[in-house]
Each structure stands twice: as structure tokens, then as C-alpha cells.
């Protein structure tokens, strides 16, 4: 066990524009890839409510419903008064109370995202035609005090697949290993789109016999087309659902909610995604059936977060469906979890100076002015003791935390008495 005095605080910041990523592209199989869920400067936040005494936090599994946030995570809102496309009705005193969420220079609209030019020339993000704002009433992360204000203000929430109707037995869910929102069947299992001939869909296995296979996703014989969904009759007589003209399958190697074990098995089968999350170039996702994936550096070295002890009702953080962290805890810890002496062994995962927060990825400003990546509120680090890709020698390395500043200590004490290192998982 190690002890230390940890001082300083971190603030999530919107950094200069410049890191622009491609939002729409087609894969080699001809199926357009899903658009990004968020543009630069718009974050995804869990829809949680702060409790007066959240010392015991009941994590009942799965991700909480999502809302949009600004670059610092403050709740995003829309106004019913904005009833003219491409125009904001909130000016002057209204804009002082409801600051617009500004689009960075160089950013452009795509899909459900557009940019409104305000009267003062400021470029404001709009979602599905509605300009986005934060509220001055929200003094901290996770607050939703603007909801229902004046009868016209509402929390901005994602609408997947453009709000289009889905066939019976089809849903949309977040799949951790896919880093996005994916079509799922009535059991919650991921669906895969096939780019080849459905009558020649057998997988070439690397080992014999094949343990798992892709199974045609059947539809009723009298199914009618719905939006991008239709059915086809296979040679074997099965009526199979298609999405954007591609036949759909499940993978019988997926057995738990959130599994995507068919990913990469055969390049002709691709997860049927409706929205993909932004992922920085500084990380990649290593498949892990136990934990639903592990974030690593591009060369495969494990990425870690500093977690606070908490009492939960959902089991170990090392298990799929277990305790994977809470955004409000990560933001309370900030950079307090690792001081200069600590960083000699746990180097911070630096972000480019011109990067933008997006989705679950935010940016912390360090004391020296450099930027550090944070995922779902947690600052990210690597470990010098990991000598080869796949090493996790700092996992569950428990430490006692001592913070001298009374305000910072109070913020942390509501979540638990100390900190430890855990592997960063989606």
C-alpha cells in the first residue's frame, strides 16, 4: 500500500480546433459506415441524478440512459421556442442564462447535426434542427435543473437511426466492443450485416471443427418492408431480414448482453451499427470477452484509470456487467489521483494540443498546459511496469488517498475512502 499527498485540480476544457475526423465513409463491402454519434465539442453523458448522500451507489448494470453535453459535460438543452429551422430564438438575456454550445472552427454538420449561425455570428451546434444550449442553473456535472424550465426547455437526448421505425424483434443498444450503437435482436444480441451472397454465407474457419457460426436472422413470412429493413427468401426457404440491402445475422458465439465476439471473425460480416462513437487515435480497443474490451495504446499497452472505492450492488469491476465506473466519480477524482511522483510510474495518456472532446472522450488541462485524455470522466494513464502488450500488472493496485484541501476531500469522500488502479474498459 502506498500513501501520498495529492494536490491540484483538473478542468475539462474545449481546446483549439484542428482535429477534424471523417464523419461519413463507406467500407470496402459497400455498406456505408454509421455516422458518428457526436461531433467535436459535444459529449455523451449518463442520465444520472445527484443524490444528497451518494455514499452507497447502486449500480444495477448496463449504461444509464444517455444525454448530450457540452465540451465540459454540462447538460445540453433544447427550447420549444426554436421552431424555425436554422435559427435560434434565444438572444440577449436568454443567451446569458442559456449559453449556446459553440461549434469549433472548421467543424461542419453531418447526419442529424447542423450548425446555426447566430445573430452575433457565433456558430452553434444544433441536433435534429434544434440549437443546443447549457443552463447557468447547472452548477456541476450531472445536474438537470434546466429540465422543464418555463415549460419549454428539455434535456437533449440521442435519437438513434433517425427515429425511424424498427421491425418487430429489432432494437438498438450500446455494444461496448463495437464502440457504438448497434442493431440487436429481441434477446439484446448484436446483429451483423453480410456483404456477400446469403446462399453462400458459410464462414471459412481457422480451426476444425468450427465452434461458432453466423445464424440468419429470420423474419415472418408475411413481413413488410420498414424503412431500411426488408426481407429476402433464401434458397433454404428461410425468410431473412435485411438492413440497407444486406442480410442480417446473429452470431451464436455471443452469449451475454454486450458481446460482439463475431467482430473480426470474417470480414464479410460487419456489426450492423447505427451510430459509432468517436475514438481518439491515441487508443484502440483490445477484445476481451470477460470485460467487454480493454482500452490500450496503439502498440497494445494497457490503459488505466484511478478509481475510487465504492460500495456497489453489481459485483467486481473485473467482470462483464460489473462495476465499470461512474462519470461523476471520475470527474471528482480528476488529476488528483496521480501527482508528479506517481506519474513517474504511471505516465498520463497525452492528447494532441488541437484535439476536441467528443462522445465519451473529454480532455483535461494539466498544470503545465498540456492536455490529457479522459474517458467517461476518468483521466487515463499507462504503467511503466507493463513490459509487453497485454500486460496488466497495475490492475487492482490499491492505494490509500490523502487529499489536504477540504473542498476536494469532501468531493471525494462522498464516493469512498481511497483510490486504486483499474483497467480502462468501455
Secondary structure, DSSP 8 states (H G I E B T S, - for coil): ----B------B----S--------B-TTS-B---BSS-TT-EEEE-----TTTTB----SS---EEEE-TT--B-EEETT--STT-----THHHHHS-B-B--TT---BTTEEEEE-TTS-EEEEETTEE-B--TT--STT--TTTTGGGTEEE----GGGG----TT-EEEEEGGGTEEEEE-TTS-B-EEE-S-GGG-----SSSS-S--EEE-B--TT---BTTEEEEE-TTS-EEEEETTEEEEEETT--STT--TTTTT-TTEEE-EEEE----TT-EEE--TTTT-EEE-TTS-B-EEEEE--B-SS--TTSTTS----HHHHHHHTTTT--TTGGGTS-B-EE-TT---BBTEEEEE-TTS-EEEEETTEEEE--TT--STT--TTTTEEE--B---HHHHHHHHTT-S-EEEEE---
